[in-house]
């Protein structure tokens, strides 16, 4: 197991992934990479995984338009806030 001096604590793993993406984008001065993360893009991805893949909701174990018990719109609010911090 590899140890890290900077753990990312998050309620949903995807949020931690987007926090890491945001930090990397800041470090390499490529904030344009964050523009590709949108409500529409993420919604289409989730729809595709629900319709065509084995994706199930992490809490209800059903194919639903939510992530780990969080409605999709609320889930995206956190990602949007992470992105906003990069531009502040």
N, C-alpha and C positions, 0 to 999 in steps of 0.2 A: 504494500500500500504506500502510495506517495503522500507525503504530508505537505500541507501548504501553510505558509505563515499568514495568509489572508483568507479565512473561510468566508463563504457567502451564506448567510442565514436567510431563509425564505420559506413562506408557507406553501408555495407551489414551485416545483423545480424549474418550470419554464420561466418563472419570474427571475430566478437566480441566473438562468442562462441569458436572459435579456439584460440583466444588470451587468453581467460579464461582457456581453457584446458591447454595451454602452461604454464601459470602461476601456475596452480595447479600441473602440472607435475614437474615443477622446485621445488615447495615447498615441495613435498613429495619425491623428488629425484627419479622420475620414468620417465625419459626422453624416455624410451623405448615405452611408450604409444604413443608418437608422431610418431613413425615409422609406425604405422598402418594407418596414414593419408597420403595417396599417391594419385598422379594424377590418377593412374589406379583405385584405390578403389573408389575414389570420382566420377570418370567418370562412373563406373559401377552402382553406386548408383543413379546418375542422370539419366542414361539411363533407369534403372528399374522404377524410378518414372515417367518418361515420357511415357514409354511403358505400364505400368500396373497401374499407379495411376492417381489421378486427378491433378498431378503437372502441373502447368502452369508457364510460365515466368512472373516475377513480373512486368515488364514494358510493354511487348507486349501482354500479356495475351494469348500467344500461347504456344504450347508444343514445346519448342526449347531447344537446348543444350547451354544455357547461363543462367546466374543468375543475375536478376535485371538489365538487359540491358548490362551486362558485358560478353563478350565472355568467354567460359569456361577456355581456356588457360590463359587468363589474370586474371580471377577470382582465379585460382589456384596459380598464381605467388605471390599473396598477402599471401595466406596460407603458401606457401613454405618459404616466407621471414619471417613470424611469427615464423615458426619452426626453421629457421636458427638462429634467435636471441637467442633461448634457448641454442644453442650449442656454442655460442661465449663466 
